[in-house]
Amino acid sequence: MNAFASLDKLLDPARPCFTAETAANILQIEPDAERITRMEELAAKANEGKLTREEETEYRSFISAGKMMSILKLQARLFLQRQAA
């Protein structure tokens, strides 16, 4: 089992860990402009095969954080949909 499967299980919509307010707030979270710029720089270097080890670690952390936020936002949407039903 990988870390994201564990997170997905933890955030099971049948056992929500947030309220309607926190779910709505989660959906508003976006990376700031500085982080977006850095991710784009690292992505370009990755596509060219020019990342240093340190940059690769940083890039992978951005990817992991993005995956985590995607799962969290999906769970928040599901929670809000079920609340509306």
PyMOL Python script that loads the backbone (N, CA, C, O; Angstrom):
from pymol import cmd

cmd.read_pdbstr("""\
ATOM      1  N   MET A   1       0.859  -1.185   0.000  1.00  0.00           N
ATOM      2  CA  MET A   1       0.000   0.000   0.000  1.00  0.00           C
ATOM      3  C   MET A   1       0.895   1.236   0.000  1.00  0.00           C
ATOM      4  O   MET A   1       1.840   1.327   0.784  1.00  0.00           O
ATOM      5  N   ASN A   2       0.594   2.176  -0.877  1.00  0.00           N
ATOM      6  CA  ASN A   2       1.408   3.392  -0.917  1.00  0.00           C
ATOM      7  C   ASN A   2       0.803   4.483  -0.019  1.00  0.00           C
ATOM      8  O   ASN A   2      -0.302   4.330   0.502  1.00  0.00           O
ATOM      9  N   ALA A   3       1.527   5.555   0.145  1.00  0.00           N
ATOM     10  CA  ALA A   3       1.102   6.643   1.035  1.00  0.00           C
ATOM     11  C   ALA A   3      -0.224   7.249   0.604  1.00  0.00           C
ATOM     12  O   ALA A   3      -1.026   7.642   1.451  1.00  0.00           O
ATOM     13  N   PHE A   4      -0.467   7.333  -0.710  1.00  0.00           N
ATOM     14  CA  PHE A   4      -1.700   7.952  -1.180  1.00  0.00           C
ATOM     15  C   PHE A   4      -2.902   7.049  -0.944  1.00  0.00           C
ATOM     16  O   PHE A   4      -4.001   7.542  -0.690  1.00  0.00           O
ATOM     17  N   ALA A   5      -2.711   5.731  -1.025  1.00  0.00           N
ATOM     18  CA  ALA A   5      -3.799   4.812  -0.711  1.00  0.00           C
ATOM     19  C   ALA A   5      -4.180   4.958   0.762  1.00  0.00           C
ATOM     20  O   ALA A   5      -5.360   4.927   1.110  1.00  0.00           O
ATOM     21  N   SER A   6      -3.185   5.114   1.614  1.00  0.00           N
ATOM     22  CA  SER A   6      -3.448   5.319   3.041  1.00  0.00           C
ATOM     23  C   SER A   6      -4.201   6.619   3.271  1.00  0.00           C
ATOM     24  O   SER A   6      -5.141   6.662   4.065  1.00  0.00           O
ATOM     25  N   LEU A   7      -3.797   7.668   2.589  1.00  0.00           N
ATOM     26  CA  LEU A   7      -4.466   8.958   2.724  1.00  0.00           C
ATOM     27  C   LEU A   7      -5.901   8.867   2.227  1.00  0.00           C
ATOM     28  O   LEU A   7      -6.816   9.394   2.860  1.00  0.00           O
ATOM     29  N   ASP A   8      -6.099   8.200   1.098  1.00  0.00           N
ATOM     30  CA  ASP A   8      -7.436   8.035   0.545  1.00  0.00           C
ATOM     31  C   ASP A   8      -8.333   7.288   1.529  1.00  0.00           C
ATOM     32  O   ASP A   8      -9.500   7.637   1.703  1.00  0.00           O
ATOM     33  N   LYS A   9      -7.779   6.257   2.170  1.00  0.00           N
ATOM     34  CA  LYS A   9      -8.549   5.497   3.166  1.00  0.00           C
ATOM     35  C   LYS A   9      -8.886   6.383   4.367  1.00  0.00           C
ATOM     36  O   LYS A   9     -10.004   6.340   4.880  1.00  0.00           O
ATOM     37  N   LEU A  10      -7.921   7.182   4.808  1.00  0.00           N
ATOM     38  CA  LEU A  10      -8.138   8.092   5.930  1.00  0.00           C
ATOM     39  C   LEU A  10      -9.238   9.093   5.618  1.00  0.00           C
ATOM     40  O   LEU A  10     -10.031   9.445   6.492  1.00  0.00           O
ATOM     41  N   LEU A  11      -9.288   9.556   4.367  1.00  0.00           N
ATOM     42  CA  LEU A  11     -10.253  10.577   3.972  1.00  0.00           C
ATOM     43  C   LEU A  11     -11.496   9.969   3.316  1.00  0.00           C
ATOM     44  O   LEU A  11     -12.127  10.604   2.471  1.00  0.00           O
ATOM     45  N   ASP A  12     -11.835   8.773   3.697  1.00  0.00           N
ATOM     46  CA  ASP A  12     -13.018   8.087   3.183  1.00  0.00           C
ATOM     47  C   ASP A  12     -14.244   8.974   3.389  1.00  0.00           C
ATOM     48  O   ASP A  12     -14.524   9.383   4.516  1.00  0.00           O
ATOM     49  N   PRO A  13     -14.990   9.280   2.300  1.00  0.00           N
ATOM     50  CA  PRO A  13     -16.152  10.167   2.452  1.00  0.00           C
ATOM     51  C   PRO A  13     -17.234   9.590   3.357  1.00  0.00           C
ATOM     52  O   PRO A  13     -18.087  10.332   3.843  1.00  0.00           O
ATOM     53  N   ALA A  14     -17.215   8.294   3.588  1.00  0.00           N
ATOM     54  CA  ALA A  14     -18.169   7.697   4.523  1.00  0.00           C
ATOM     55  C   ALA A  14     -17.819   8.057   5.962  1.00  0.00           C
ATOM     56  O   ALA A  14     -18.667   7.975   6.851  1.00  0.00           O
ATOM     57  N   ARG A  15     -16.570   8.456   6.190  1.00  0.00           N
ATOM     58  CA  ARG A  15     -16.112   8.884   7.506  1.00  0.00           C
ATOM     59  C   ARG A  15     -15.411  10.224   7.372  1.00  0.00           C
ATOM     60  O   ARG A  15     -14.203  10.310   7.594  1.00  0.00           O
ATOM     61  N   PRO A  16     -16.134  11.259   7.017  1.00  0.00           N
ATOM     62  CA  PRO A  16     -15.485  12.552   6.757  1.00  0.00           C
ATOM     63  C   PRO A  16     -14.776  13.102   7.988  1.00  0.00           C
ATOM     64  O   PRO A  16     -15.220  12.937   9.124  1.00  0.00           O
ATOM     65  N   CYS A  17     -13.674  13.752   7.717  1.00  0.00           N
ATOM     66  CA  CYS A  17     -12.903  14.356   8.806  1.00  0.00           C
ATOM     67  C   CYS A  17     -12.989  15.877   8.764  1.00  0.00           C
ATOM     68  O   CYS A  17     -12.186  16.570   9.389  1.00  0.00           O
ATOM     69  N   PHE A  18     -13.979  16.395   8.013  1.00  0.00           N
ATOM     70  CA  PHE A  18     -14.122  17.849   7.937  1.00  0.00           C
ATOM     71  C   PHE A  18     -15.596  18.234   7.890  1.00  0.00           C
ATOM     72  O   PHE A  18     -16.475  17.391   7.713  1.00  0.00           O
ATOM     73  N   THR A  19     -15.833  19.513   8.053  1.00  0.00           N
ATOM     74  CA  THR A  19     -17.191  20.058   8.012  1.00  0.00           C
ATOM     75  C   THR A  19     -17.431  20.658   6.634  1.00  0.00           C
ATOM     76  O   THR A  19     -16.523  20.703   5.804  1.00  0.00           O
ATOM     77  N   ALA A  20     -18.649  21.116   6.393  1.00  0.00           N
ATOM     78  CA  ALA A  20     -18.956  21.773   5.123  1.00  0.00           C
ATOM     79  C   ALA A  20     -18.069  23.002   4.936  1.00  0.00           C
ATOM     80  O   ALA A  20     -17.616  23.281   3.826  1.00  0.00           O
ATOM     81  N   GLU A  21     -17.824  23.728   6.010  1.00  0.00           N
ATOM     82  CA  GLU A  21     -16.985  24.927   5.913  1.00  0.00           C
ATOM     83  C   GLU A  21     -15.541  24.574   5.564  1.00  0.00           C
ATOM     84  O   GLU A  21     -14.944  25.201   4.688  1.00  0.00           O
ATOM     85  N   THR A  22     -14.979  23.577   6.243  1.00  0.00           N
ATOM     86  CA  THR A  22     -13.597  23.219   5.939  1.00  0.00           C
ATOM     87  C   THR A  22     -13.482  22.599   4.549  1.00  0.00           C
ATOM     88  O   THR A  22     -12.484  22.818   3.862  1.00  0.00           O
ATOM     89  N   ALA A  23     -14.478  21.834   4.122  1.00  0.00           N
ATOM     90  CA  ALA A  23     -14.464  21.258   2.771  1.00  0.00           C
ATOM     91  C   ALA A  23     -14.464  22.376   1.733  1.00  0.00           C
ATOM     92  O   ALA A  23     -13.713  22.323   0.759  1.00  0.00           O
ATOM     93  N   ALA A  24     -15.296  23.378   1.939  1.00  0.00           N
ATOM     94  CA  ALA A  24     -15.345  24.517   1.010  1.00  0.00           C
ATOM     95  C   ALA A  24     -14.010  25.265   1.006  1.00  0.00           C
ATOM     96  O   ALA A  24     -13.545  25.699  -0.047  1.00  0.00           O
ATOM     97  N   ASN A  25     -13.400  25.414   2.174  1.00  0.00           N
ATOM     98  CA  ASN A  25     -12.101  26.085   2.260  1.00  0.00           C
ATOM     99  C   ASN A  25     -11.017  25.292   1.537  1.00  0.00           C
ATOM    100  O   ASN A  25     -10.154  25.878   0.883  1.00  0.00           O
ATOM    101  N   ILE A  26     -11.051  23.978   1.647  1.00  0.00           N
ATOM    102  CA  ILE A  26     -10.072  23.132   0.965  1.00  0.00           C
ATOM    103  C   ILE A  26     -10.153  23.347  -0.541  1.00  0.00           C
ATOM    104  O   ILE A  26      -9.128  23.382  -1.222  1.00  0.00           O
ATOM    105  N   LEU A  27     -11.360  23.491  -1.059  1.00  0.00           N
ATOM    106  CA  LEU A  27     -11.535  23.680  -2.499  1.00  0.00           C
ATOM    107  C   LEU A  27     -10.977  25.014  -2.991  1.00  0.00           C
ATOM    108  O   LEU A  27     -10.753  25.191  -4.189  1.00  0.00           O
ATOM    109  N   GLN A  28     -10.754  25.939  -2.082  1.00  0.00           N
ATOM    110  CA  GLN A  28     -10.213  27.254  -2.452  1.00  0.00           C
ATOM    111  C   GLN A  28      -8.692  27.302  -2.425  1.00  0.00           C
ATOM    112  O   GLN A  28      -8.103  28.284  -2.878  1.00  0.00           O
ATOM    113  N   ILE A  29      -8.046  26.270  -1.908  1.00  0.00           N
ATOM    114  CA  ILE A  29      -6.582  26.275  -1.783  1.00  0.00           C
ATOM    115  C   ILE A  29      -5.937  26.168  -3.158  1.00  0.00           C
ATOM    116  O   ILE A  29      -6.245  25.266  -3.937  1.00  0.00           O
ATOM    117  N   GLU A  30      -5.050  27.091  -3.437  1.00  0.00           N
ATOM    118  CA  GLU A  30      -4.285  27.106  -4.686  1.00  0.00           C
ATOM    119  C   GLU A  30      -2.849  27.494  -4.352  1.00  0.00           C
ATOM    120  O   GLU A  30      -2.614  28.262  -3.419  1.00  0.00           O
ATOM    121  N   PRO A  31      -1.889  26.966  -5.108  1.00  0.00           N
ATOM    122  CA  PRO A  31      -0.501  27.376  -4.848  1.00  0.00           C
ATOM    123  C   PRO A  31      -0.294  28.843  -5.220  1.00  0.00           C
ATOM    124  O   PRO A  31      -0.951  29.370  -6.118  1.00  0.00           O
ATOM    125  N   ASP A  32       0.630  29.489  -4.515  1.00  0.00           N
ATOM    126  CA  ASP A  32       0.895  30.897  -4.822  1.00  0.00           C
ATOM    127  C   ASP A  32       1.725  31.008  -6.101  1.00  0.00           C
ATOM    128  O   ASP A  32       2.279  30.018  -6.580  1.00  0.00           O
ATOM    129  N   ALA A  33       1.801  32.202  -6.636  1.00  0.00           N
ATOM    130  CA  ALA A  33       2.469  32.444  -7.918  1.00  0.00           C
ATOM    131  C   ALA A  33       3.931  32.026  -7.890  1.00  0.00           C
ATOM    132  O   ALA A  33       4.444  31.499  -8.878  1.00  0.00           O
ATOM    133  N   GLU A  34       4.601  32.254  -6.781  1.00  0.00           N
ATOM    134  CA  GLU A  34       6.016  31.889  -6.660  1.00  0.00           C
ATOM    135  C   GLU A  34       6.196  30.374  -6.788  1.00  0.00           C
ATOM    136  O   GLU A  34       7.117  29.910  -7.462  1.00  0.00           O
ATOM    137  N   ARG A  35       5.319  29.610  -6.144  1.00  0.00           N
ATOM    138  CA  ARG A  35       5.412  28.141  -6.232  1.00  0.00           C
ATOM    139  C   ARG A  35       5.090  27.658  -7.641  1.00  0.00           C
ATOM    140  O   ARG A  35       5.742  26.746  -8.151  1.00  0.00           O
ATOM    141  N   ILE A  36       4.101  28.256  -8.262  1.00  0.00           N
ATOM    142  CA  ILE A  36       3.747  27.862  -9.623  1.00  0.00           C
ATOM    143  C   ILE A  36       4.930  28.090 -10.554  1.00  0.00           C
ATOM    144  O   ILE A  36       5.257  27.233 -11.375  1.00  0.00           O
ATOM    145  N   THR A  37       5.569  29.250 -10.422  1.00  0.00           N
ATOM    146  CA  THR A  37       6.734  29.568 -11.248  1.00  0.00           C
ATOM    147  C   THR A  37       7.842  28.547 -11.017  1.00  0.00           C
ATOM    148  O   THR A  37       8.460  28.068 -11.968  1.00  0.00           O
ATOM    149  N   ARG A  38       8.090  28.215  -9.755  1.00  0.00           N
ATOM    150  CA  ARG A  38       9.148  27.245  -9.448  1.00  0.00           C
ATOM    151  C   ARG A  38       8.806  25.869 -10.011  1.00  0.00           C
ATOM    152  O   ARG A  38       9.675  25.196 -10.566  1.00  0.00           O
ATOM    153  N   MET A  39       7.556  25.444  -9.877  1.00  0.00           N
ATOM    154  CA  MET A  39       7.150  24.147 -10.431  1.00  0.00           C
ATOM    155  C   MET A  39       7.348  24.115 -11.944  1.00  0.00           C
ATOM    156  O   MET A  39       7.815  23.118 -12.493  1.00  0.00           O
ATOM    157  N   GLU A  40       6.994  25.199 -12.605  1.00  0.00           N
ATOM    158  CA  GLU A  40       7.158  25.277 -14.061  1.00  0.00           C
ATOM    159  C   GLU A  40       8.635  25.212 -14.457  1.00  0.00           C
ATOM    160  O   GLU A  40       8.991  24.564 -15.441  1.00  0.00           O
ATOM    161  N   GLU A  41       9.498  25.892 -13.681  1.00  0.00           N
ATOM    162  CA  GLU A  41      10.938  25.841 -13.951  1.00  0.00           C
ATOM    163  C   GLU A  41      11.460  24.412 -13.809  1.00  0.00           C
ATOM    164  O   GLU A  41      12.194  23.916 -14.664  1.00  0.00           O
ATOM    165  N   LEU A  42      11.072  23.768 -12.724  1.00  0.00           N
ATOM    166  CA  LEU A  42      11.530  22.403 -12.486  1.00  0.00           C
ATOM    167  C   LEU A  42      10.979  21.435 -13.523  1.00  0.00           C
ATOM    168  O   LEU A  42      11.683  20.524 -13.959  1.00  0.00           O
ATOM    169  N   ALA A  43       9.729  21.626 -13.920  1.00  0.00           N
ATOM    170  CA  ALA A  43       9.127  20.758 -14.937  1.00  0.00           C
ATOM    171  C   ALA A  43       9.880  20.881 -16.255  1.00  0.00           C
ATOM    172  O   ALA A  43      10.139  19.878 -16.921  1.00  0.00           O
ATOM    173  N   ALA A  44      10.229  22.097 -16.628  1.00  0.00           N
ATOM    174  CA  ALA A  44      10.967  22.311 -17.877  1.00  0.00           C
ATOM    175  C   ALA A  44      12.330  21.619 -17.812  1.00  0.00           C
ATOM    176  O   ALA A  44      12.745  20.960 -18.765  1.00  0.00           O
ATOM    177  N   LYS A  45      13.016  21.776 -16.685  1.00  0.00           N
ATOM    178  CA  LYS A  45      14.323  21.133 -16.536  1.00  0.00           C
ATOM    179  C   LYS A  45      14.186  19.616 -16.512  1.00  0.00           C
ATOM    180  O   LYS A  45      15.035  18.905 -17.049  1.00  0.00           O
ATOM    181  N   ALA A  46      13.113  19.116 -15.888  1.00  0.00           N
ATOM    182  CA  ALA A  46      12.886  17.665 -15.845  1.00  0.00           C
ATOM    183  C   ALA A  46      12.659  17.120 -17.249  1.00  0.00           C
ATOM    184  O   ALA A  46      13.175  16.058 -17.598  1.00  0.00           O
ATOM    185  N   ASN A  47      11.894  17.841 -18.046  1.00  0.00           N
ATOM    186  CA  ASN A  47      11.629  17.410 -19.419  1.00  0.00           C
ATOM    187  C   ASN A  47      12.900  17.378 -20.264  1.00  0.00           C
ATOM    188  O   ASN A  47      13.005  16.609 -21.219  1.00  0.00           O
ATOM    189  N   GLU A  48      13.852  18.214 -19.904  1.00  0.00           N
ATOM    190  CA  GLU A  48      15.125  18.266 -20.622  1.00  0.00           C
ATOM    191  C   GLU A  48      16.163  17.323 -20.005  1.00  0.00           C
ATOM    192  O   GLU A  48      17.268  17.182 -20.528  1.00  0.00           O
ATOM    193  N   GLY A  49      15.801  16.678 -18.889  1.00  0.00           N
ATOM    194  CA  GLY A  49      16.737  15.782 -18.211  1.00  0.00           C
ATOM    195  C   GLY A  49      17.875  16.511 -17.527  1.00  0.00           C
ATOM    196  O   GLY A  49      18.982  15.981 -17.427  1.00  0.00           O
ATOM    197  N   LYS A  50      17.613  17.737 -17.049  1.00  0.00           N
ATOM    198  CA  LYS A  50      18.671  18.578 -16.489  1.00  0.00           C
ATOM    199  C   LYS A  50      18.501  18.911 -15.005  1.00  0.00           C
ATOM    200  O   LYS A  50      19.094  19.875 -14.521  1.00  0.00           O
ATOM    201  N   LEU A  51      17.707  18.136 -14.287  1.00  0.00           N
ATOM    202  CA  LEU A  51      17.536  18.401 -12.860  1.00  0.00           C
ATOM    203  C   LEU A  51      18.738  17.905 -12.064  1.00  0.00           C
ATOM    204  O   LEU A  51      19.272  16.830 -12.339  1.00  0.00           O
ATOM    205  N   THR A  52      19.159  18.689 -11.078  1.00  0.00           N
ATOM    206  CA  THR A  52      20.148  18.208 -10.115  1.00  0.00           C
ATOM    207  C   THR A  52      19.420  17.279  -9.148  1.00  0.00           C
ATOM    208  O   THR A  52      18.190  17.215  -9.156  1.00  0.00           O
ATOM    209  N   ARG A  53      20.158  16.575  -8.333  1.00  0.00           N
ATOM    210  CA  ARG A  53      19.513  15.690  -7.341  1.00  0.00           C
ATOM    211  C   ARG A  53      18.609  16.492  -6.408  1.00  0.00           C
ATOM    212  O   ARG A  53      17.495  16.075  -6.093  1.00  0.00           O
ATOM    213  N   GLU A  54      19.104  17.639  -5.975  1.00  0.00           N
ATOM    214  CA  GLU A  54      18.331  18.488  -5.074  1.00  0.00           C
ATOM    215  C   GLU A  54      17.048  18.971  -5.760  1.00  0.00           C
ATOM    216  O   GLU A  54      15.980  18.979  -5.149  1.00  0.00           O
ATOM    217  N   GLU A  55      17.156  19.368  -7.013  1.00  0.00           N
ATOM    218  CA  GLU A  55      15.978  19.824  -7.757  1.00  0.00           C
ATOM    219  C   GLU A  55      14.992  18.681  -8.000  1.00  0.00           C
ATOM    220  O   GLU A  55      13.778  18.878  -7.959  1.00  0.00           O
ATOM    221  N   GLU A  56      15.523  17.494  -8.251  1.00  0.00           N
ATOM    222  CA  GLU A  56      14.637  16.345  -8.454  1.00  0.00           C
ATOM    223  C   GLU A  56      13.848  16.045  -7.191  1.00  0.00           C
ATOM    224  O   GLU A  56      12.658  15.738  -7.256  1.00  0.00           O
ATOM    225  N   THR A  57      14.506  16.132  -6.047  1.00  0.00           N
ATOM    226  CA  THR A  57      13.816  15.933  -4.774  1.00  0.00           C
ATOM    227  C   THR A  57      12.731  16.989  -4.579  1.00  0.00           C
ATOM    228  O   THR A  57      11.613  16.680  -4.167  1.00  0.00           O
ATOM    229  N   GLU A  58      13.074  18.224  -4.878  1.00  0.00           N
ATOM    230  CA  GLU A  58      12.107  19.321  -4.758  1.00  0.00           C
ATOM    231  C   GLU A  58      10.938  19.106  -5.718  1.00  0.00           C
ATOM    232  O   GLU A  58       9.781  19.284  -5.337  1.00  0.00           O
ATOM    233  N   TYR A  59      11.234  18.726  -6.957  1.00  0.00           N
ATOM    234  CA  TYR A  59      10.195  18.502  -7.967  1.00  0.00           C
ATOM    235  C   TYR A  59       9.266  17.361  -7.539  1.00  0.00           C
ATOM    236  O   TYR A  59       8.045  17.467  -7.654  1.00  0.00           O
ATOM    237  N   ARG A  60       9.855  16.281  -7.050  1.00  0.00           N
ATOM    238  CA  ARG A  60       9.041  15.151  -6.593  1.00  0.00           C
ATOM    239  C   ARG A  60       8.149  15.546  -5.420  1.00  0.00           C
ATOM    240  O   ARG A  60       7.029  15.052  -5.295  1.00  0.00           O
ATOM    241  N   SER A  61       8.640  16.427  -4.570  1.00  0.00           N
ATOM    242  CA  SER A  61       7.811  16.866  -3.442  1.00  0.00           C
ATOM    243  C   SER A  61       6.623  17.695  -3.938  1.00  0.00           C
ATOM    244  O   SER A  61       5.527  17.598  -3.386  1.00  0.00           O
ATOM    245  N   PHE A  62       6.837  18.506  -4.973  1.00  0.00           N
ATOM    246  CA  PHE A  62       5.728  19.247  -5.573  1.00  0.00           C
ATOM    247  C   PHE A  62       4.702  18.278  -6.175  1.00  0.00           C
ATOM    248  O   PHE A  62       3.495  18.467  -6.023  1.00  0.00           O
ATOM    249  N   ILE A  63       5.191  17.252  -6.851  1.00  0.00           N
ATOM    250  CA  ILE A  63       4.293  16.260  -7.451  1.00  0.00           C
ATOM    251  C   ILE A  63       3.502  15.542  -6.366  1.00  0.00           C
ATOM    252  O   ILE A  63       2.290  15.369  -6.496  1.00  0.00           O
ATOM    253  N   SER A  64       4.168  15.125  -5.307  1.00  0.00           N
ATOM    254  CA  SER A  64       3.492  14.433  -4.212  1.00  0.00           C
ATOM    255  C   SER A  64       2.453  15.321  -3.538  1.00  0.00           C
ATOM    256  O   SER A  64       1.347  14.875  -3.237  1.00  0.00           O
ATOM    257  N   ALA A  65       2.811  16.569  -3.306  1.00  0.00           N
ATOM    258  CA  ALA A  65       1.866  17.506  -2.696  1.00  0.00           C
ATOM    259  C   ALA A  65       0.663  17.723  -3.608  1.00  0.00           C
ATOM    260  O   ALA A  65      -0.469  17.813  -3.134  1.00  0.00           O
ATOM    261  N   GLY A  66       0.905  17.807  -4.915  1.00  0.00           N
ATOM    262  CA  GLY A  66      -0.197  17.971  -5.866  1.00  0.00           C
ATOM    263  C   GLY A  66      -1.144  16.782  -5.847  1.00  0.00           C
ATOM    264  O   GLY A  66      -2.363  16.949  -5.888  1.00  0.00           O
ATOM    265  N   LYS A  67      -0.580  15.585  -5.785  1.00  0.00           N
ATOM    266  CA  LYS A  67      -1.418  14.382  -5.710  1.00  0.00           C
ATOM    267  C   LYS A  67      -2.246  14.379  -4.428  1.00  0.00           C
ATOM    268  O   LYS A  67      -3.436  14.067  -4.442  1.00  0.00           O
ATOM    269  N   MET A  68      -1.592  14.732  -3.315  1.00  0.00           N
ATOM    270  CA  MET A  68      -2.298  14.768  -2.043  1.00  0.00           C
ATOM    271  C   MET A  68      -3.441  15.782  -2.086  1.00  0.00           C
ATOM    272  O   MET A  68      -4.546  15.494  -1.626  1.00  0.00           O
ATOM    273  N   MET A  69      -3.177  16.960  -2.635  1.00  0.00           N
ATOM    274  CA  MET A  69      -4.226  17.985  -2.719  1.00  0.00           C
ATOM    275  C   MET A  69      -5.354  17.547  -3.643  1.00  0.00           C
ATOM    276  O   MET A  69      -6.517  17.855  -3.381  1.00  0.00           O
ATOM    277  N   SER A  70      -5.036  16.844  -4.706  1.00  0.00           N
ATOM    278  CA  SER A  70      -6.077  16.344  -5.608  1.00  0.00           C
ATOM    279  C   SER A  70      -7.005  15.389  -4.885  1.00  0.00           C
ATOM    280  O   SER A  70      -8.225  15.476  -5.022  1.00  0.00           O
ATOM    281  N   ILE A  71      -6.429  14.474  -4.114  1.00  0.00           N
ATOM    282  CA  ILE A  71      -7.237  13.522  -3.350  1.00  0.00           C
ATOM    283  C   ILE A  71      -8.075  14.265  -2.322  1.00  0.00           C
ATOM    284  O   ILE A  71      -9.268  13.995  -2.181  1.00  0.00           O
ATOM    285  N   LEU A  72      -7.467  15.193  -1.608  1.00  0.00           N
ATOM    286  CA  LEU A  72      -8.174  15.949  -0.579  1.00  0.00           C
ATOM    287  C   LEU A  72      -9.326  16.750  -1.184  1.00  0.00           C
ATOM    288  O   LEU A  72     -10.419  16.785  -0.619  1.00  0.00           O
ATOM    289  N   LYS A  73      -9.089  17.392  -2.325  1.00  0.00           N
ATOM    290  CA  LYS A  73     -10.148  18.173  -2.979  1.00  0.00           C
ATOM    291  C   LYS A  73     -11.262  17.271  -3.503  1.00  0.00           C
ATOM    292  O   LYS A  73     -12.435  17.638  -3.435  1.00  0.00           O
ATOM    293  N   LEU A  74     -10.915  16.108  -4.018  1.00  0.00           N
ATOM    294  CA  LEU A  74     -11.935  15.167  -4.464  1.00  0.00           C
ATOM    295  C   LEU A  74     -12.810  14.741  -3.292  1.00  0.00           C
ATOM    296  O   LEU A  74     -14.035  14.695  -3.409  1.00  0.00           O
ATOM    297  N   GLN A  75     -12.186  14.433  -2.176  1.00  0.00           N
ATOM    298  CA  GLN A  75     -12.946  14.035  -0.998  1.00  0.00           C
ATOM    299  C   GLN A  75     -13.837  15.190  -0.506  1.00  0.00           C
ATOM    300  O   GLN A  75     -14.971  14.962  -0.086  1.00  0.00           O
ATOM    301  N   ALA A  76     -13.329  16.403  -0.559  1.00  0.00           N
ATOM    302  CA  ALA A  76     -14.126  17.563  -0.147  1.00  0.00           C
ATOM    303  C   ALA A  76     -15.337  17.733  -1.064  1.00  0.00           C
ATOM    304  O   ALA A  76     -16.441  18.000  -0.591  1.00  0.00           O
ATOM    305  N   ARG A  77     -15.132  17.578  -2.381  1.00  0.00           N
ATOM    306  CA  ARG A  77     -16.258  17.677  -3.325  1.00  0.00           C
ATOM    307  C   ARG A  77     -17.308  16.602  -3.059  1.00  0.00           C
ATOM    308  O   ARG A  77     -18.508  16.877  -3.056  1.00  0.00           O
ATOM    309  N   LEU A  78     -16.839  15.370  -2.833  1.00  0.00           N
ATOM    310  CA  LEU A  78     -17.774  14.280  -2.544  1.00  0.00           C
ATOM    311  C   LEU A  78     -18.550  14.557  -1.260  1.00  0.00           C
ATOM    312  O   LEU A  78     -19.756  14.321  -1.189  1.00  0.00           O
ATOM    313  N   PHE A  79     -17.853  15.056  -0.256  1.00  0.00           N
ATOM    314  CA  PHE A  79     -18.512  15.384   1.007  1.00  0.00           C
ATOM    315  C   PHE A  79     -19.603  16.434   0.785  1.00  0.00           C
ATOM    316  O   PHE A  79     -20.728  16.277   1.260  1.00  0.00           O
ATOM    317  N   LEU A  80     -19.267  17.498   0.066  1.00  0.00           N
ATOM    318  CA  LEU A  80     -20.237  18.571  -0.176  1.00  0.00           C
ATOM    319  C   LEU A  80     -21.409  18.091  -1.034  1.00  0.00           C
ATOM    320  O   LEU A  80     -22.545  18.512  -0.811  1.00  0.00           O
ATOM    321  N   GLN A  81     -21.154  17.225  -2.000  1.00  0.00           N
ATOM    322  CA  GLN A  81     -22.235  16.677  -2.815  1.00  0.00           C
ATOM    323  C   GLN A  81     -23.195  15.851  -1.961  1.00  0.00           C
ATOM    324  O   GLN A  81     -24.413  15.930  -2.118  1.00  0.00           O
ATOM    325  N   ARG A  82     -22.625  15.060  -1.058  1.00  0.00           N
ATOM    326  CA  ARG A  82     -23.478  14.242  -0.181  1.00  0.00           C
ATOM    327  C   ARG A  82     -24.246  15.094   0.807  1.00  0.00           C
ATOM    328  O   ARG A  82     -25.369  14.757   1.182  1.00  0.00           O
ATOM    329  N   GLN A  83     -23.652  16.192   1.232  1.00  0.00           N
ATOM    330  CA  GLN A  83     -24.354  17.096   2.153  1.00  0.00           C
ATOM    331  C   GLN A  83     -25.539  17.759   1.457  1.00  0.00           C
ATOM    332  O   GLN A  83     -26.575  18.005   2.075  1.00  0.00           O
ATOM    333  N   ALA A  84     -25.377  18.048   0.163  1.00  0.00           N
ATOM    334  CA  ALA A  84     -26.432  18.722  -0.618  1.00  0.00           C
ATOM    335  C   ALA A  84     -27.567  17.770  -0.978  1.00  0.00           C
ATOM    336  O   ALA A  84     -28.688  18.210  -1.234  1.00  0.00           O
ATOM    337  N   ALA A  85     -27.288  16.486  -1.000  1.00  0.00           N
ATOM    338  CA  ALA A  85     -28.309  15.496  -1.411  1.00  0.00           C
ATOM    339  C   ALA A  85     -29.334  15.238  -0.342  1.00  0.00           C
ATOM    340  O   ALA A  85     -30.247  14.437  -0.541  1.00  0.00           O
TER     341      ALA A  85
END
""", "prot")
cmd.dss("prot")
cmd.show_as("cartoon", "prot")
cmd.util.cbc("prot")
cmd.orient("prot")
